[in-house]
Amino acid sequence: MKSIQKFLAIILFVGVFFKTFGQQSLEAGRVEPYRLEVTYNKTCHLIFPVAIRYVDLGSVFLIGEKAEDAPNVLRIKAAVRDFAEETNFSVITEDGQFYSFNVLYNNDPQILSYDLVKMKNDAEREAGKNVKFDELGFNPPSLTDEVLRTIYQQNKRFIRHIASRSYGIQLALRGLYSYNGKYYFHLQLKNTSNVPYAVDFFTYKVCDKQIAKRTVSQEKQLVPLRQYPGLEIISDHSVASSVVLLDQFTISDDQILRIEVFEKNGARNQVLEVENADLIAAKLVSDMKLKLNP
């Protein structure tokens, strides 16, 4: 009898211990939500530091969508009048940050526009909220964005043999970096003409160096994972650059990476050819002693 009582006491103790430990662990990792008031006749706007990637509304009481031509702005309002229950919604941005909001109905909310950059309390809200994206592998989005920005801001050039120039437009590869299974291509567009250059789109293709007649060419399209900053219009007699993130890949000596930029409503397209020797000579970000914030 005593042994049974002792066994039950041990089970009870273990259960209480794990319940308490689990609650403490969850409590330590809690994401403190923002509080928000919405109404039926007015729209609330939230301005995030970077583009919004994902939005989840907690109930049918809310309507929300990204603003057109402003991917970092979320519009949200009440879908029904005078709902009594508290609801919520969550947002994930392209830099991997997770935001949580508790929402109440108010007929006449005093605030309808929120700047999340000003609202954020770095000490409380930054830690433990970095969401990881599949395409970036084990690289945190915030670290990836920091590498992109740092390469762009330092604006160093160590590649001088890969460039294309015609019609007063020059496309050049200033640098190529490797970090955690990703390539960072530092591209520059220079416009020496009197006519602005409007970028339509870039393509990145792995293809054969030489195509013999009657030979089928095998091409592989590569999709950029990130770009900082975006390139849209290069004014006359000006220069702009951008850093593009691609998944790490290898090619044979008979292949090239073909980078091409197309002009919107124009024909001043430019082409770069990057060989295998250039790819394997990519500089390591860790060797560049960039000041990164992990």
CORGIKA-V531283 format. One record per backbone hydrogen bond with DSSP energy under -0.5 kcal/mol. CO is the residue of the C=O (numbers start at 0). NH is the residue of the N-H. E is the energy in kcal/mol with one decimal. If there is no record, write none. Layout:
BEGIN
co=CO nh=NH e=E
co=CO nh=NH e=E
END
This chain:
BEGIN
co=0 nh=4 e=-2.3
co=1 nh=5 e=-2.6
co=2 nh=6 e=-2.3
co=3 nh=7 e=-2.6
co=4 nh=8 e=-2.1
co=5 nh=9 e=-2.0
co=6 nh=10 e=-2.2
co=7 nh=11 e=-2.4
co=8 nh=12 e=-2.4
co=9 nh=13 e=-2.7
co=10 nh=14 e=-2.5
co=11 nh=15 e=-2.4
co=12 nh=16 e=-2.6
co=13 nh=17 e=-2.6
co=14 nh=18 e=-2.1
co=15 nh=19 e=-2.5
co=16 nh=20 e=-3.0
co=17 nh=21 e=-2.6
co=18 nh=22 e=-2.0
co=19 nh=23 e=-2.3
co=20 nh=24 e=-2.4
co=21 nh=25 e=-2.4
co=22 nh=26 e=-2.5
co=23 nh=27 e=-2.2
co=24 nh=28 e=-1.2
co=26 nh=29 e=-1.2
co=29 nh=31 e=-0.7
co=33 nh=101 e=-3.3
co=35 nh=103 e=-2.3
co=37 nh=105 e=-2.6
co=38 nh=77 e=-2.1
co=41 nh=38 e=-0.5
co=43 nh=75 e=-2.6
co=44 nh=113 e=-2.5
co=45 nh=47 e=-0.6
co=45 nh=73 e=-2.5
co=46 nh=115 e=-2.8
co=50 nh=93 e=-3.0
co=53 nh=91 e=-2.4
co=55 nh=89 e=-2.3
co=58 nh=61 e=-1.2
co=60 nh=78 e=-3.8
co=60 nh=79 e=-0.8
co=62 nh=76 e=-2.2
co=64 nh=74 e=-3.1
co=66 nh=69 e=-1.5
co=69 nh=66 e=-0.6
co=69 nh=72 e=-2.0
co=70 nh=51 e=-3.3
co=71 nh=47 e=-3.1
co=72 nh=66 e=-2.7
co=73 nh=45 e=-2.4
co=74 nh=64 e=-2.1
co=75 nh=43 e=-2.8
co=76 nh=62 e=-2.5
co=79 nh=82 e=-0.6
co=86 nh=102 e=-3.5
co=87 nh=57 e=-2.9
co=88 nh=100 e=-2.3
co=89 nh=55 e=-2.4
co=90 nh=98 e=-3.0
co=91 nh=52 e=-2.7
co=91 nh=53 e=-2.1
co=92 nh=95 e=-2.3
co=95 nh=130 e=-5.2
co=96 nh=92 e=-2.1
co=98 nh=90 e=-2.5
co=99 nh=33 e=-3.0
co=100 nh=88 e=-1.8
co=101 nh=35 e=-2.6
co=102 nh=86 e=-2.3
co=103 nh=37 e=-2.2
co=105 nh=108 e=-0.7
co=111 nh=44 e=-3.0
co=113 nh=46 e=-3.3
co=113 nh=115 e=-0.7
co=114 nh=117 e=-0.6
co=114 nh=118 e=-1.9
co=115 nh=119 e=-1.8
co=119 nh=121 e=-0.8
co=120 nh=123 e=-0.9
co=120 nh=124 e=-2.9
co=121 nh=125 e=-1.5
co=125 nh=128 e=-1.3
co=128 nh=97 e=-0.9
co=128 nh=130 e=-1.0
co=130 nh=140 e=-0.6
co=132 nh=135 e=-1.1
co=133 nh=136 e=-1.6
co=135 nh=138 e=-1.9
co=137 nh=139 e=-0.6
co=139 nh=143 e=-2.4
co=140 nh=144 e=-2.7
co=141 nh=145 e=-1.7
co=142 nh=146 e=-2.1
co=143 nh=147 e=-2.2
co=144 nh=148 e=-2.5
co=145 nh=149 e=-2.5
co=146 nh=150 e=-2.4
co=147 nh=151 e=-2.0
co=148 nh=152 e=-2.8
co=149 nh=153 e=-2.6
co=150 nh=154 e=-1.8
co=157 nh=159 e=-0.5
co=160 nh=162 e=-0.7
co=161 nh=172 e=-2.3
co=163 nh=170 e=-2.5
co=165 nh=168 e=-2.0
co=167 nh=191 e=-2.9
co=167 nh=192 e=-0.7
co=168 nh=165 e=-2.3
co=169 nh=189 e=-2.8
co=170 nh=163 e=-2.5
co=171 nh=173 e=-0.8
co=171 nh=187 e=-2.4
co=173 nh=157 e=-2.2
co=173 nh=158 e=-1.9
co=174 nh=185 e=-2.8
co=175 nh=282 e=-2.3
co=176 nh=183 e=-2.7
co=177 nh=284 e=-2.0
co=178 nh=181 e=-1.0
co=180 nh=247 e=-2.1
co=181 nh=178 e=-2.3
co=182 nh=184 e=-0.5
co=182 nh=245 e=-2.5
co=183 nh=176 e=-2.4
co=183 nh=185 e=-0.6
co=184 nh=186 e=-0.9
co=184 nh=243 e=-2.7
co=185 nh=173 e=-2.5
co=185 nh=174 e=-1.2
co=186 nh=241 e=-2.5
co=187 nh=171 e=-2.4
co=188 nh=239 e=-2.5
co=189 nh=169 e=-2.5
co=189 nh=191 e=-0.6
co=190 nh=236 e=-0.6
co=190 nh=237 e=-1.2
co=192 nh=236 e=-0.9
co=195 nh=197 e=-0.6
co=196 nh=198 e=-0.6
co=196 nh=233 e=-3.0
co=197 nh=263 e=-3.0
co=200 nh=261 e=-2.5
co=202 nh=259 e=-2.1
co=203 nh=221 e=-3.5
co=204 nh=206 e=-0.6
co=204 nh=257 e=-3.8
co=205 nh=219 e=-2.1
co=206 nh=255 e=-2.7
co=209 nh=211 e=-0.7
co=211 nh=214 e=-1.6
co=216 nh=218 e=-0.6
co=219 nh=205 e=-2.7
co=221 nh=203 e=-0.5
co=221 nh=223 e=-0.6
co=225 nh=244 e=-2.8
co=227 nh=242 e=-3.0
co=229 nh=231 e=-0.5
co=231 nh=198 e=-3.6
co=232 nh=234 e=-0.7
co=233 nh=196 e=-2.8
co=234 nh=237 e=-0.8
co=237 nh=190 e=-2.9
co=239 nh=188 e=-3.3
co=241 nh=186 e=-2.8
co=242 nh=227 e=-2.4
co=243 nh=184 e=-2.9
co=244 nh=224 e=-3.0
co=244 nh=225 e=-0.9
co=245 nh=182 e=-3.1
co=251 nh=254 e=-1.7
co=253 nh=208 e=-2.8
co=254 nh=275 e=-0.5
co=255 nh=206 e=-2.3
co=255 nh=257 e=-0.6
co=256 nh=258 e=-0.7
co=256 nh=273 e=-2.9
co=257 nh=204 e=-2.3
co=257 nh=259 e=-0.5
co=258 nh=271 e=-3.1
co=259 nh=202 e=-2.3
co=260 nh=269 e=-1.8
co=261 nh=199 e=-3.2
co=261 nh=200 e=-0.9
co=262 nh=265 e=-1.3
co=266 nh=268 e=-1.4
co=269 nh=260 e=-2.2
co=271 nh=258 e=-2.3
co=272 nh=274 e=-0.5
co=273 nh=256 e=-3.1
co=274 nh=277 e=-0.6
co=274 nh=278 e=-1.7
co=275 nh=279 e=-2.4
co=276 nh=280 e=-0.6
co=278 nh=281 e=-1.6
co=282 nh=177 e=-2.8
co=283 nh=286 e=-0.7
co=283 nh=287 e=-0.9
co=284 nh=287 e=-0.8
co=284 nh=289 e=-0.9
co=285 nh=288 e=-0.7
co=289 nh=291 e=-1.3
co=291 nh=293 e=-0.7
END
